[in-house]
């Protein structure tokens, strides 16, 4: 993975309703008519701290498919007209024939459908409004009008499911990217409250471990390569934008609640999070409140060593990272790697990678690397 790639993320914080499992920032309202103008104001003010060539543009949220196609294209034209990958997260509810047809008038070249499940009882458990057959129809319609680069988000690890049938349907219908996540019950979400009240089944950690192993086994049989902890693709259809995050490349986050990261000339890492309050952000996107964290070159290096291993396709190159962060690799890193190689959690050639087995223990590996500080 080319660590010099640069991406822009737009956080569209609007949603029709609150999903019971969600802990992302959003607002229960329609997109503000000035939203695009405000995003462009923020971009013009902040762009000089980032590379001028934009490789990827990602519309996330929230529910970015609440934006009309003209607004989407306005943002593309002004932010990244020559980006090689432009992704729109799309809710099946919004994927009407008219909306999909209009999207072809934009430079969106990758769709990420937030399906979450093709089993109606799971959708009900998750509080989703759409049903499985409708989601399938919208995906097929998107293919009919010309979209080939399509990703599907699925949530697994719920004891009442048979997710293999979902994987099989996607493979049979030429879907080339699947993000398969285990359900996490986040604190303070409605799902946690429902479980505590006995209105939803709880999540069993042992069942989730088995589910993850089954994800790996089943998707591999269907021709997908696991190239990150939760992401699987037919070769050539890996998400370029998401791999910028894993390789600790630079990215600019625009909109309320958006995150950004860049590396200073001295190797320090500068991370920023915009205020997650649309009403405050919109008053003046240029000077809206934000929080910032600066990591020393060593801390930035350790973070890249720990999280870069999660890219099962590219892994990490020690020489490149030492040059990037202007800091030598800690002596104890080699001892740490040898320990995990003996467990078959890490493999090494010119780069270092987690193995498929090691991907199940990624958090343990990361903790040991962070302790090298």
C-alpha positions as CSV (number, residue, x, y, z in Angstrom):
1,X,0.0,0.0,0.0
2,X,1.4,3.4,-1.0
3,X,1.6,5.4,2.2
4,X,1.7,8.7,0.2
5,X,-2.0,8.3,-0.8
6,X,-4.2,11.0,0.6
7,X,-8.0,10.8,1.2
8,X,-10.8,13.1,2.1
9,X,-13.7,11.9,4.3
10,X,-17.0,13.9,4.5
11,X,-19.1,13.2,7.5
12,X,-22.8,13.6,6.6
13,X,-24.4,13.7,10.0
14,X,-28.0,13.3,9.0
15,X,-30.2,10.2,9.7
16,X,-33.9,9.3,9.4
17,X,-33.8,7.4,12.6
18,X,-31.5,6.1,15.3
19,X,-30.3,2.5,14.9
20,X,-30.2,0.8,18.3
21,X,-26.6,-0.3,18.0
22,X,-25.1,2.9,16.7
23,X,-22.8,5.2,18.7
24,X,-21.7,7.5,15.8
25,X,-22.5,11.1,15.8
26,X,-25.7,12.0,13.8
27,X,-28.7,14.3,13.8
28,X,-32.3,13.2,13.2
29,X,-33.0,15.7,10.4
30,X,-32.8,16.2,6.7
31,X,-29.6,17.6,5.2
32,X,-29.2,21.3,5.7
33,X,-29.6,23.3,2.4
34,X,-26.2,25.0,3.2
35,X,-24.4,21.8,4.1
36,X,-22.3,21.6,0.8
37,X,-21.3,25.2,1.0
38,X,-20.2,24.8,4.6
39,X,-18.1,21.8,3.7
40,X,-16.4,23.7,1.0
41,X,-15.7,26.6,3.3
42,X,-14.0,24.3,5.8
43,X,-12.0,22.7,3.0
44,X,-10.7,26.0,1.6
45,X,-9.6,27.0,5.1
46,X,-7.8,23.7,5.9
47,X,-6.5,22.3,2.6
48,X,-3.1,23.9,2.7
49,X,-2.0,21.6,5.6
50,X,-2.6,18.6,3.4
51,X,-1.4,17.2,0.0
52,X,-2.9,18.9,-3.0
53,X,-3.5,15.6,-4.9
54,X,-6.6,13.8,-3.6
55,X,-6.7,10.1,-4.3
56,X,-9.9,9.0,-2.6
57,X,-13.1,10.7,-1.5
58,X,-15.5,9.0,0.9
59,X,-19.0,10.1,1.8
60,X,-19.8,8.6,5.3
61,X,-22.1,9.2,8.1
62,X,-24.8,9.4,9.3
63,X,-26.6,8.7,6.1
64,X,-24.8,10.3,3.1
65,X,-27.4,8.9,0.7
66,X,-29.8,11.5,2.0
67,X,-27.8,14.0,-0.1
68,X,-29.2,14.7,-3.5
69,X,-27.0,13.8,-6.5
70,X,-26.4,17.4,-7.5
71,X,-25.0,18.2,-4.0
72,X,-22.8,15.1,-4.2
73,X,-21.4,16.1,-7.6
74,X,-20.8,19.7,-6.4
75,X,-18.6,18.3,-3.6
76,X,-16.7,15.9,-5.9
77,X,-16.0,18.7,-8.4
78,X,-14.6,21.0,-5.8
79,X,-12.8,18.5,-3.5
80,X,-11.5,15.7,-5.7
81,X,-12.4,15.8,-9.4
82,X,-9.6,13.4,-10.3
83,X,-9.9,11.0,-7.4
84,X,-9.4,7.3,-8.3
85,X,-12.0,6.1,-5.8
86,X,-15.1,8.0,-4.8
87,X,-17.3,6.0,-2.3
88,X,-20.8,6.7,-1.2
89,X,-22.3,4.9,1.8
90,X,-25.9,4.1,0.8
91,X,-28.9,3.0,2.9
92,X,-31.1,0.5,1.1
93,X,-34.1,2.6,2.0
94,X,-32.7,5.4,-0.2
95,X,-31.6,3.3,-3.1
96,X,-34.7,3.9,-5.3
97,X,-34.4,3.4,-9.0
98,X,-34.6,7.1,-9.5
99,X,-31.8,7.8,-6.9
100,X,-29.5,5.1,-8.4
101,X,-30.1,6.5,-11.9
102,X,-29.2,10.0,-10.8
103,X,-26.0,8.8,-9.1
104,X,-24.7,7.7,-12.5
105,X,-24.7,11.4,-13.4
106,X,-22.0,11.9,-10.6
107,X,-18.4,10.6,-10.4
108,X,-19.3,8.1,-7.6
109,X,-17.6,4.9,-8.7
110,X,-18.0,2.8,-5.5
111,X,-21.1,2.1,-3.5
112,X,-21.1,0.8,0.1
113,X,-24.5,-0.6,1.0
114,X,-25.3,-0.6,4.7
115,X,-27.4,-3.8,4.6
116,X,-26.2,-5.2,7.9
117,X,-28.2,-8.5,7.4
118,X,-30.2,-10.4,4.8
119,X,-32.2,-12.1,7.5
120,X,-35.4,-10.2,8.5
121,X,-35.3,-11.3,12.1
122,X,-31.8,-9.9,12.5
123,X,-32.8,-6.7,10.8
124,X,-35.6,-6.5,13.4
125,X,-33.2,-7.2,16.2
126,X,-31.0,-4.3,14.9
127,X,-33.9,-2.0,14.5
128,X,-33.5,-1.6,10.7
129,X,-36.5,-0.6,8.7
130,X,-35.6,-2.2,5.3
131,X,-36.2,-5.9,4.7
132,X,-33.8,-8.4,3.0
133,X,-35.7,-8.9,-0.3
134,X,-35.8,-5.1,-0.8
135,X,-32.0,-4.8,-0.1
136,X,-31.3,-7.5,-2.6
137,X,-33.4,-5.8,-5.3
138,X,-31.6,-2.5,-4.8
139,X,-28.2,-4.1,-5.1
140,X,-29.2,-5.9,-8.3
141,X,-30.6,-2.6,-9.6
142,X,-27.3,-0.8,-8.9
143,X,-25.5,-3.5,-10.9
144,X,-27.9,-3.3,-13.8
145,X,-27.2,0.5,-14.2
146,X,-23.5,-0.1,-14.3
147,X,-22.0,-0.2,-10.8
148,X,-19.5,-3.0,-10.4
149,X,-17.5,-1.8,-7.4
150,X,-20.0,-2.5,-4.7
151,X,-19.3,-3.2,-1.0
152,X,-21.8,-4.7,1.5
153,X,-21.7,-4.2,5.2
154,X,-22.9,-7.1,7.3
155,X,-23.1,-7.5,11.1
156,X,-22.6,-11.0,12.5
157,X,-21.9,-12.8,15.7
158,X,-25.6,-12.8,16.7
159,X,-26.7,-16.2,17.9
160,X,-29.9,-16.4,15.9
161,X,-28.4,-16.1,12.4
162,X,-27.2,-18.1,9.4
163,X,-24.9,-15.6,7.7
164,X,-23.4,-18.2,5.3
165,X,-26.5,-17.9,3.1
166,X,-25.9,-14.2,2.9
167,X,-22.3,-14.7,1.9
168,X,-23.4,-17.2,-0.7
169,X,-26.0,-14.9,-2.2
170,X,-23.5,-12.1,-2.5
171,X,-20.9,-14.3,-4.2
172,X,-23.5,-15.7,-6.6
173,X,-24.5,-12.2,-7.5
174,X,-20.9,-11.0,-8.2
175,X,-20.5,-8.7,-5.2
176,X,-16.7,-8.1,-4.9
177,X,-16.3,-6.6,-1.4
178,X,-17.8,-7.5,2.0
179,X,-17.2,-5.8,5.3
180,X,-18.2,-8.5,7.9
181,X,-18.3,-7.1,11.4
182,X,-19.1,-8.7,14.7
183,X,-21.8,-6.9,16.6
184,X,-20.4,-4.7,19.4
185,X,-22.7,-3.6,22.1
186,X,-21.5,0.0,22.7
187,X,-22.1,1.7,26.1
188,X,-25.1,4.0,26.3
189,X,-26.6,2.8,23.1
190,X,-30.3,1.8,22.9
191,X,-29.2,-1.8,22.2
192,X,-27.3,-2.0,25.5
193,X,-30.4,-0.6,27.3
194,X,-32.7,-3.2,25.6
195,X,-30.4,-6.0,26.5
196,X,-30.2,-4.9,30.1
197,X,-34.0,-4.8,30.2
198,X,-34.2,-8.3,28.7
199,X,-35.9,-7.1,25.5
200,X,-33.0,-8.2,23.3
201,X,-30.7,-11.3,23.5
202,X,-27.2,-10.6,24.8
203,X,-24.1,-11.3,22.9
204,X,-22.0,-14.4,23.7
205,X,-18.2,-13.8,23.3
206,X,-17.6,-17.5,22.5
207,X,-20.2,-17.4,19.8
208,X,-18.6,-14.3,18.4
209,X,-15.2,-16.0,18.2
210,X,-16.8,-19.0,16.4
211,X,-18.6,-16.5,14.0
212,X,-15.3,-14.8,13.1
213,X,-13.6,-18.1,12.3
214,X,-16.6,-19.0,10.2
215,X,-16.4,-15.7,8.4
216,X,-12.8,-16.4,7.4
217,X,-13.5,-20.0,6.4
218,X,-16.7,-19.4,4.4
219,X,-15.6,-16.2,2.6
220,X,-12.3,-17.9,1.6
221,X,-14.2,-20.8,0.1
222,X,-16.3,-18.3,-1.9
223,X,-13.2,-16.7,-3.4
224,X,-12.8,-13.6,-1.2
225,X,-9.4,-12.7,0.2
226,X,-9.2,-11.3,3.7
227,X,-7.1,-8.2,3.4
228,X,-8.0,-6.6,6.8
229,X,-9.5,-7.7,10.1
230,X,-13.1,-7.3,9.0
231,X,-12.7,-6.8,5.2
232,X,-12.8,-9.3,2.4
233,X,-12.5,-8.7,-1.4
234,X,-12.2,-10.3,-4.7
235,X,-8.6,-9.4,-5.8
236,X,-8.5,-5.9,-7.2
237,X,-11.5,-4.6,-5.3
238,X,-9.9,-3.7,-1.9
239,X,-11.0,-0.4,-0.5
240,X,-8.3,2.2,-1.3
241,X,-9.7,4.7,1.1
242,X,-9.9,2.4,4.1
243,X,-6.4,1.2,3.5
244,X,-5.2,4.7,3.9
245,X,-6.4,4.6,7.5
246,X,-4.7,1.3,8.2
247,X,-1.4,2.4,6.7
248,X,-1.6,5.6,8.8
249,X,-1.6,7.8,5.7
250,X,-2.9,11.4,5.7
251,X,-6.6,12.1,5.5
252,X,-8.7,15.2,5.9
253,X,-12.1,14.9,7.7
254,X,-14.7,17.5,6.9
255,X,-17.9,18.1,8.6
256,X,-19.1,17.9,12.3
257,X,-17.6,14.9,14.1
258,X,-15.0,14.1,11.3
259,X,-11.5,13.0,12.1
260,X,-8.3,14.0,10.4
261,X,-4.6,12.9,10.6
262,X,-1.4,14.1,9.1
263,X,2.3,13.6,9.8
264,X,4.5,16.6,10.6
265,X,7.9,17.1,8.9
266,X,9.6,16.0,12.2
267,X,7.7,12.7,12.2
268,X,5.1,13.7,14.9
269,X,1.5,12.8,14.3
270,X,-1.3,15.4,14.4
271,X,-4.8,14.1,14.9
272,X,-7.9,16.3,15.0
273,X,-11.6,15.7,15.7
274,X,-14.2,18.3,14.7
275,X,-16.9,19.1,17.3
276,X,-19.7,16.6,17.0
277,X,-22.4,19.3,17.1
278,X,-23.9,20.4,13.7
279,X,-25.5,23.6,15.0
280,X,-22.2,24.8,16.5
281,X,-20.1,23.7,13.5
282,X,-22.4,25.3,10.9
283,X,-22.0,28.8,12.5
284,X,-18.5,29.0,11.2
285,X,-16.9,25.8,9.8
286,X,-13.5,27.5,9.5
287,X,-13.3,28.2,13.2
288,X,-15.6,25.7,14.8
289,X,-14.2,24.1,18.0
290,X,-12.2,20.9,17.6
291,X,-9.9,18.7,19.7
292,X,-6.3,17.9,18.7
293,X,-3.8,15.3,19.8
294,X,-0.1,15.4,18.9
295,X,1.8,12.1,19.2
296,X,5.6,12.0,19.4
297,X,7.4,10.4,16.5
298,X,8.0,7.2,18.6
299,X,4.3,7.0,19.6
300,X,3.3,7.5,16.0
301,X,5.7,4.8,14.9
302,X,4.4,2.3,17.4
303,X,0.8,3.0,16.3
304,X,1.7,2.4,12.7
305,X,3.6,-0.8,13.6
306,X,0.6,-2.1,15.6
307,X,-2.2,-1.1,13.2
308,X,-0.4,-1.5,9.9
309,X,0.0,-5.3,10.6
310,X,-3.8,-5.5,10.3
311,X,-3.5,-4.9,6.6
312,X,-3.1,-8.5,5.7
313,X,-2.2,-7.7,2.1
314,X,0.5,-5.1,2.4
315,X,1.5,-5.2,6.1
316,X,4.3,-2.9,7.3
317,X,7.7,-2.1,6.0
318,X,10.1,-1.3,8.8
319,X,12.5,0.9,6.7
320,X,9.7,2.9,5.3
321,X,8.1,3.5,8.7
322,X,11.4,4.5,10.3
323,X,11.9,7.1,7.6
324,X,8.3,8.3,7.8
325,X,8.5,9.0,11.5
326,X,12.1,10.0,11.7
327,X,12.7,7.4,14.4
328,X,14.5,4.1,14.5
329,X,12.5,0.9,15.2
330,X,12.8,0.0,18.9
331,X,15.3,-2.9,19.5
332,X,12.6,-4.9,21.4
333,X,10.3,-4.9,18.4
334,X,12.3,-7.8,16.9
335,X,11.9,-9.9,20.0
336,X,8.2,-9.1,20.1
337,X,7.8,-10.2,16.4
338,X,9.7,-13.4,16.9
339,X,7.4,-14.4,19.8
340,X,4.3,-13.9,17.6
341,X,5.9,-15.7,14.6
342,X,6.4,-18.8,16.8
343,X,2.6,-18.7,17.4
344,X,2.0,-18.3,13.7
345,X,0.3,-15.0,14.3
346,X,2.8,-13.0,12.1
347,X,4.5,-13.8,8.9
348,X,7.5,-12.0,7.4
349,X,9.1,-11.5,4.0
350,X,10.2,-8.0,3.0
351,X,7.2,-6.8,5.1
352,X,5.5,-8.0,8.2
353,X,1.8,-9.1,8.3
354,X,-0.7,-10.7,10.6
355,X,-1.6,-14.2,9.5
356,X,-5.3,-15.3,9.2
357,X,-4.8,-16.9,12.6
358,X,-3.1,-13.8,14.0
359,X,-6.0,-11.6,12.9
360,X,-8.0,-13.2,15.7
361,X,-5.4,-11.9,18.2
362,X,-4.8,-8.4,16.7
363,X,-5.6,-6.6,19.9
364,X,-3.1,-8.7,21.9
365,X,-0.4,-8.0,19.3
366,X,-1.1,-4.3,19.4
367,X,-0.9,-4.1,23.2
368,X,2.5,-5.7,23.2
369,X,3.8,-3.3,20.6
370,X,2.4,-0.3,22.4
371,X,4.2,-1.5,25.6
372,X,7.6,-1.0,23.7
373,X,7.4,2.7,24.4
